[in-house]
Amino acid sequence: MHSFLSPMPRVVAHRGDSEFYPENTLPAFLSAVELGVDVIETDVHLTKDGRIVIWHDPTLERNTDGNGRIEDHTYDELMKYDAGYTFTKDGKTYPFRGKGIRLMLLDEALKACPESRFNIDLKSKDDKIVDEYISVIRGNHAENRICTASFHLQNLKKLRRLAPDFLTSLSTLEVAPIVLRKKLHILPSSIGNTPIFQIPTAMYGIKLIDERFVKEMHKRGAVIMVWTINDENEMKRLFNLGVDTIMTDNPRLLIKTADELGIRRK
């Protein structure tokens, strides 16, 4: 079993400690580490000059004082922008503006958090991201502490071919037929080697997570990770259903909930 899954991660900090720090930045990651989360969830893009940079959106506007697409910028160009510029808790004050917070490379994050597990979403559609991603992960000897996700199935397929030792989750295109077969009661006894579901509780009006789904998938050796849950009662409900892992913007609350339920092994 990959060390990413042992001990089973219960608390995943969505984009780091994003409730109190600018998402997907070094302060957010370091705070998540200090809190003792099990996994940091993050996202990566390929810059114009072929480097792997951490960021969620395809563009800069929502979280920085810059504009335009991430992939149309070189890394040096991205370094000019303030990644703490728009963060606010009250809509009036901007405590991280002008504090020198910048976008960072995946390589920097892995080095800054050498003991942390990461769930990494490949956002770029360009499959060149896969080659550079493998290089960065191997260069940091981080193969066993990462799980890779992507909405771009072709990138996951390429990654699985070139780096079969990397743990990957199922893409949306892979989850959909499994859910359909389950609803039609024609689910096969095996759905692959340690299939990892990273899914919301419902999608397109279809309920995904219920007791039977969890039971049937666990029978087949699956790991069920649910995003993005910020309500304490919903956290408890999902854990009580048997969900393995929850991703949240409020890791403090999720740590408290998991610890109260006694399901978290440190």
C-alpha positions in Angstrom: 0.0 0.0 0.0 1.2 3.5 -0.8 2.2 5.5 2.3 -0.3 8.1 1.0 -3.0 5.7 2.2 -1.3 4.6 5.5 -2.6 5.6 7.9 -5.8 6.3 6.0 -6.1 10.0 5.6 -9.2 11.5 7.2 -8.5 15.2 7.0 -7.6 16.8 3.7 -7.0 20.6 3.7 -8.5 21.9 0.5 -5.8 24.2 -1.0 -4.1 24.3 2.4 -5.5 26.2 5.4 -7.5 28.3 3.0 -9.9 29.6 5.6 -7.3 31.7 7.2 -4.6 32.1 4.6 -4.6 32.8 0.8 -5.3 29.5 -0.9 -2.6 27.4 -2.5 0.2 29.6 -1.0 3.1 28.7 1.2 1.5 30.2 4.3 -1.6 28.2 3.8 0.4 25.0 3.4 2.7 25.6 6.4 -0.4 26.4 8.6 -2.0 23.1 7.5 1.2 21.3 8.4 1.2 23.0 11.8 -2.4 22.0 12.4 -1.5 18.4 11.7 -3.7 17.6 8.7 -3.3 14.3 7.0 -3.1 15.6 3.4 -2.8 18.9 1.6 -5.0 19.1 -1.5 -3.6 21.4 -4.3 -3.7 22.1 -8.0 -1.0 22.6 -10.6 -0.7 24.2 -14.0 2.1 24.2 -16.6 3.6 27.6 -17.2 4.5 29.0 -20.6 8.1 28.0 -20.0 7.2 24.5 -18.9 7.3 24.7 -15.1 4.8 23.2 -12.7 3.2 26.0 -10.7 0.6 25.6 -7.9 -2.7 27.4 -8.6 -6.3 26.5 -8.9 -7.9 28.8 -11.4 -6.8 28.9 -15.0 -6.6 32.7 -14.6 -5.1 35.1 -12.2 -7.9 37.6 -11.5 -9.7 36.0 -8.6 -6.7 35.8 -6.2 -4.0 38.2 -7.4 -3.5 41.7 -8.7 -2.7 40.2 -12.1 -4.8 39.1 -15.1 -4.7 36.6 -17.9 -4.2 32.8 -18.1 -1.6 31.1 -15.9 -0.4 29.1 -18.9 0.2 32.2 -21.0 2.8 33.5 -18.4 6.3 32.4 -17.7 7.2 31.6 -14.1 9.2 34.8 -13.8 6.2 36.8 -15.0 4.0 35.1 -12.5 6.4 36.1 -9.7 5.4 39.7 -10.2 1.9 39.2 -8.9 0.7 39.3 -5.3 -1.0 36.0 -4.4 -2.4 37.4 -1.2 -3.9 40.5 -2.8 -7.6 39.6 -2.7 -7.8 37.5 0.5 -10.3 38.9 3.0 -12.3 37.5 5.9 -14.6 40.5 6.3 -14.8 42.0 2.8 -13.1 45.2 4.0 -9.6 44.4 5.1 -6.9 42.6 3.1 -4.3 41.4 5.7 -2.0 39.6 3.2 -1.9 42.3 0.6 1.7 43.5 -0.1 3.2 40.9 2.2 5.3 39.3 -0.5 3.2 36.2 -1.0 3.8 34.8 -4.4 2.7 31.8 -6.5 5.0 28.9 -5.9 6.3 25.9 -7.8 5.3 22.4 -6.9 9.0 21.7 -6.3 9.1 24.4 -3.6 6.0 23.1 -1.9 7.3 19.5 -1.7 10.6 20.8 -0.3 8.9 23.2 2.2 6.7 20.3 3.5 9.0 17.3 3.3 6.9 15.0 5.5 3.5 16.0 4.1 1.2 14.0 1.9 -0.2 15.8 -1.1 -3.3 15.3 -3.3 -2.4 17.0 -6.6 -4.9 17.9 -9.3 -3.3 18.3 -12.8 -5.3 21.3 -14.2 -3.5 21.8 -17.5 -5.1 20.0 -20.5 -1.7 20.0 -22.3 -0.3 16.5 -21.7 3.3 18.0 -21.5 2.4 18.7 -17.8 2.7 15.0 -17.2 6.3 14.7 -18.2 7.4 17.7 -16.0 5.2 16.5 -13.2 6.9 13.1 -13.1 10.3 14.8 -13.1 9.4 17.0 -10.2 7.9 14.2 -8.1 10.8 11.9 -8.7 13.3 14.7 -8.1 11.9 15.0 -4.6 11.5 11.3 -4.0 7.8 12.0 -3.3 6.3 9.1 -5.2 4.8 7.5 -2.1 3.4 10.6 -0.5 1.3 11.9 -3.4 -2.0 11.0 -5.1 -2.7 12.5 -8.5 -6.1 13.6 -9.8 -7.3 15.2 -12.9 -10.4 16.0 -14.9 -8.4 15.3 -18.0 -8.5 11.5 -18.4 -5.8 11.5 -21.1 -3.3 13.0 -18.7 -4.1 10.4 -16.0 -3.8 7.6 -18.6 -0.4 9.0 -19.7 0.8 9.3 -16.1 -0.3 5.7 -15.4 1.6 4.5 -18.4 4.8 6.4 -17.7 4.8 6.2 -13.9 2.8 3.1 -12.9 4.0 3.4 -9.3 2.2 6.7 -8.9 -1.1 6.5 -7.1 -4.0 8.1 -9.0 -7.7 8.7 -8.4 -10.4 8.0 -10.8 -11.4 10.8 -13.2 -15.0 11.9 -13.6 -15.2 9.9 -16.9 -14.2 6.8 -15.0 -16.5 7.3 -12.1 -19.6 7.9 -14.1 -19.9 4.3 -15.6 -19.2 2.8 -12.2 -22.0 4.8 -10.6 -24.3 3.8 -13.5 -23.5 0.1 -13.2 -24.1 0.3 -9.4 -27.5 1.8 -9.9 -28.4 -0.9 -12.5 -27.1 -3.6 -10.1 -24.6 -4.8 -12.6 -21.4 -3.7 -10.8 -18.6 -6.3 -11.3 -16.9 -7.8 -8.3 -13.7 -5.9 -9.1 -13.3 -2.3 -10.3 -9.5 -2.1 -10.4 -6.6 -2.1 -8.0 -7.3 0.3 -5.1 -9.8 2.6 -6.9 -9.8 6.0 -5.3 -13.0 8.0 -5.6 -12.7 11.8 -5.2 -16.3 12.9 -5.6 -18.9 15.3 -4.2 -21.9 14.0 -2.3 -24.1 14.6 -5.4 -23.5 15.6 -9.1 -25.9 16.8 -11.7 -28.7 16.2 -9.3 -27.7 12.6 -8.8 -27.0 11.5 -5.2 -23.6 9.7 -5.1 -22.9 9.0 -1.5 -25.1 6.8 0.5 -24.6 3.8 2.8 -25.0 1.3 0.0 -22.6 3.0 -2.2 -19.9 3.1 0.5 -20.5 -0.5 1.4 -20.4 -1.8 -2.2 -17.2 0.2 -3.0 -15.5 -0.9 0.1 -16.2 -4.5 -0.8 -14.2 -3.8 -3.9 -11.3 -2.3 -2.1 -12.1 1.3 -2.9 -11.1 4.5 -1.0 -13.9 7.1 -0.9 -12.8 10.8 -0.6 -15.5 13.4 -0.6 -15.2 17.1 -1.4 -15.7 19.9 -0.3 -17.4 19.7 3.1 -17.4 22.6 5.6 -20.4 21.8 7.8 -19.8 19.8 11.0 -23.1 17.9 10.9 -22.4 16.8 7.3 -18.8 15.8 8.3 -20.2 13.6 11.0 -22.9 12.1 8.7 -20.4 11.2 6.1 -17.9 9.6 8.5 -20.7 7.7 10.1 -21.7 6.4 6.6 -18.1 5.0 6.4 -16.6 7.6 4.0 -12.8 7.3 4.3 -11.7 10.9 3.7 -13.1 14.4 3.6 -11.7 17.5 2.0 -12.5 20.8 3.6 -11.8 24.5 3.6 -12.0 24.3 7.4 -9.4 21.8 8.6 -9.6 22.9 12.2 -13.3 21.8 12.3 -12.6 18.6 10.4 -9.7 17.6 12.7 -12.0 18.2 15.7 -14.8 16.1 14.2 -12.6 13.2 13.2 -10.9 13.2 16.6 -14.2 13.2 18.4 -15.3 10.2 16.4 -12.1 8.4 17.2 -11.3 7.5 13.6 -8.0 9.3 13.1 -4.7 7.6 13.7 -1.7 10.0 13.9 
